[in-house]
Amino acid sequence: MRNSQQIRLSASSLNLFLECPKCFWAYKAKGVKKPEQSFALQNNFDRILKPYFDKFRAKGELPPELVGQVEGKLMPDQGLIDRWRDAMRPVLAYQDKEQSDFVLVGALDDCLFDGEYYIPVDFKTTGSAAFEENAKKYYQHQLNIYNFLLEQGGYKTKGIAYLVYYKPDNVADKGIINFQVGVKKMETSHEMALKLFQDGIKTLLGPIPKSSPFCQYCSWSSDFVELK
């Protein structure tokens, strides 16, 4: 392990753990980061969706695409949602009780509130026709972690979360792109979130794990990157 006062694990880094334990270990234990693909369009779309939702929050309304599709309303506290969104200075965090150097962190896109319970909302941009049927495979752990962190922060949850996904449909006049919008309700598990976090910690405290047999980066990098 690198000398560090605190090791932060997030949904994205734990997703890397699920993809390839060796790449995860190299990144978090040795600072060797796997090259990433850059999806500038998705990142920019996420950036403009947040103020779009904030506009409706200020009016005490839901965006039209969520009306009749979700429970509750947008959480009204703009200052709090701004803090929950800050991935650089995360306030939603859980410190492991036995390995206190490890902290699980998360940053929400948005959150619903039904008068008592908080319900995370995550935005996705996709071009896949099979997004909804694959949502559990790719995003279950992320939503588990969000609800777990809310509970640990003292916010009651229902054990559910929503994916709001935007898929390009067609191009109208002047280059305006129309999107299909889908809303998927997903049940979450605090136990699964905690287990994944603890499995990640055990891996980092142990020797270099084996690569995933499907990891192309490990196959390529073995000739260039030396890990000890």
Buried (B, 14 or more C-beta within 10 A) or exposed (E): EEEEEEBEBBBEBBBBBEBBBBBBBBBBBBEBEBEEEEEEEBEEBBEEBBEEBBEBBEEEEBBEBBEEBBEBBBBEEEEEBEBBBEEEEBBBBBEBEEBEBBBBBBBBBBBBBEEEBBBBBBBBBBEEEEBBEEBBEEBBBBBBBBBBBBBBEEBEBBBBBBBBBBBEEEEEEEEEEEBEBBBBEBEBBBEBBBEBBBBBBEBBBEEBBEBBEEBEBBEEBEEEEEEE
